[in-house]
Amino acid sequence: MKIIALYPIGNNEFDYLKLSLQSLVQVVDDIVVLIDYPFFHNKDKSILNLLQKYNAKVYFQTYDKKRKSTVDREYLFQLGRKHGGTHFICLDCDEVLSHNFITKSIKKLEKMKSGEKIKMRWLSAWKSPYYYREDKKSVWSNMWKDFIVCDDITQKYEFKSGYHEPRTIGNNNQIQYLNIDDGCVIHLQFVDWNSFHLKQIYYSIHDHLFKKEDVSLINRKYLYSFIDNFPKLKKIPYDWFQHLDQNDLDTVSKLDHSFFWKKKLLRLIKNYDVQNFKNLNIWNNNFIKLIYYKKVNKKPKISNIEKIKLYLYYVKSTIKNIFKKNIK
């Protein structure tokens, strides 16, 4: 058995990478990284120095490499296989593996069969690395993801569509669900709350412009990105973080990537009439609202029909989330 961690690196999530690497270094035999090509041209070498510290095998995705979104995950798996991996742990840069997995669950990997996967709770750290969202009414609660796979070399990566790709290679015919007390993955994306909002605005406009998705569909898809909905938060047990550097955790609390997403937004919309986006549910953000006002000389206003559609969807989905059965 050889356990390899697979990391795609792109955009600006690499600022969380130090914590993520700390969280699994006791578990894996090797680390394989595929870096998106814009990174190589726009960033300094500090991230490469960090990866070298952990003896990671680093690869760069070239301009001509076919890909579906940020990096070609199937190619990343092929690189992992090249280094002799039999079991793969698939984390993104802004995710950390809880310490209780190391103490309680690592032996589970030895018993996995070829093609079998482990799904773990995917906790949303909410505006702080020390609390996660735990309520039934939110799409950001009770989430699971297939973070671990025992490789079956006959299977390929099953990409469907959009930004939200499957994490592991192959089908999901053999699944173990890991109890949260035996390990989980903590997602730090929501700690930088302002940047998260701007990111979702970017995706909303992108989906409308390039994927030609219906405005109502986009508004429903990203609705819960823009509302707190009175979240119920739960403190993350200290034991789950004991393998992480406290100073690095505090640094993550102060991260602000909003400048990055503002630049991406400006590039995205510079050649378009902002009135094309007026019915998107994105105008609670002052940055994008000011752009609209400067170009049109009036405040953006979503049509009443779209407001009603979104409200009805909100009520329906909230009720559905409250009454759905949680996986234990």
Rosetta blueprint (number, residue, H / E / L):
1 M L
2 K L
3 I E
4 I E
5 A E
6 L E
7 Y E
8 P E
9 I E
10 G L
11 N L
12 N L
13 E H
14 F H
15 D H
16 Y H
17 L H
18 K H
19 L H
20 S H
21 L H
22 Q H
23 S H
24 L H
25 V L
26 Q L
27 V L
28 V L
29 D L
30 D E
31 I E
32 V E
33 V E
34 L E
35 I E
36 D L
37 Y H
38 P H
39 F H
40 F H
41 H H
42 N H
43 K L
44 D L
45 K L
46 S H
47 I H
48 L H
49 N H
50 L H
51 L H
52 Q H
53 K H
54 Y L
55 N L
56 A L
57 K E
58 V E
59 Y E
60 F E
61 Q L
62 T L
63 Y L
64 D L
65 K L
66 K L
67 R L
68 K L
69 S L
70 T L
71 V L
72 D L
73 R H
74 E H
75 Y H
76 L H
77 F H
78 Q H
79 L H
80 G H
81 R H
82 K H
83 H L
84 G L
85 G L
86 T L
87 H E
88 F E
89 I E
90 C E
91 L L
92 D L
93 C L
94 D L
95 E E
96 V E
97 L E
98 S L
99 H H
100 N H
101 F H
102 I H
103 T H
104 K H
105 S L
106 I H
107 K H
108 K H
109 L H
110 E H
111 K H
112 M L
113 K L
114 S L
115 G L
116 E L
117 K E
118 I E
119 K E
120 M E
121 R E
122 W E
123 L E
124 S E
125 A E
126 W L
127 K L
128 S L
129 P L
130 Y L
131 Y E
132 Y E
133 R E
134 E L
135 D L
136 K L
137 K L
138 S L
139 V L
140 W L
141 S L
142 N L
143 M L
144 W E
145 K E
146 D E
147 F E
148 I E
149 V E
150 C E
151 D L
152 D L
153 I L
154 T L
155 Q L
156 K L
157 Y L
158 E L
159 F L
160 K L
161 S L
162 G L
163 Y L
164 H L
165 E L
166 P L
167 R L
168 T L
169 I L
170 G L
171 N L
172 N L
173 N L
174 Q L
175 I E
176 Q E
177 Y E
178 L L
179 N L
180 I H
181 D H
182 D H
183 G L
184 C E
185 V E
186 I E
187 H E
188 L L
189 Q L
190 F L
191 V L
192 D L
193 W H
194 N H
195 S H
196 F H
197 H H
198 L H
199 K H
200 Q H
201 I H
202 Y H
203 Y H
204 S H
205 I H
206 H H
207 D H
208 H H
209 L H
210 F L
211 K L
212 K L
213 E L
214 D L
215 V H
216 S H
217 L H
218 I H
219 N H
220 R H
221 K H
222 Y H
223 L H
224 Y H
225 S H
226 F L
227 I L
228 D L
229 N L
230 F L
231 P L
232 K L
233 L E
234 K E
235 K E
236 I L
237 P L
238 Y H
239 D H
240 W H
241 F H
242 Q L
243 H L
244 L L
245 D L
246 Q H
247 N H
248 D H
249 L H
250 D H
251 T H
252 V H
253 S H
254 K L
255 L L
256 D L
257 H L
258 S H
259 F H
260 F H
261 W H
262 K H
263 K H
264 K H
265 L H
266 L H
267 R H
268 L H
269 I H
270 K L
271 N L
272 Y L
273 D L
274 V H
275 Q H
276 N H
277 F H
278 K L
279 N L
280 L L
281 N L
282 I L
283 W L
284 N L
285 N L
286 N H
287 F H
288 I H
289 K H
290 L H
291 I H
292 Y H
293 Y H
294 K H
295 K H
296 V H
297 N L
298 K L
299 K L
300 P L
301 K L
302 I L
303 S L
304 N H
305 I H
306 E H
307 K H
308 I H
309 K H
310 L H
311 Y H
312 L H
313 Y H
314 Y H
315 V H
316 K H
317 S H
318 T H
319 I H
320 K H
321 N H
322 I H
323 F H
324 K L
325 K L
326 N L
327 I L
328 K L
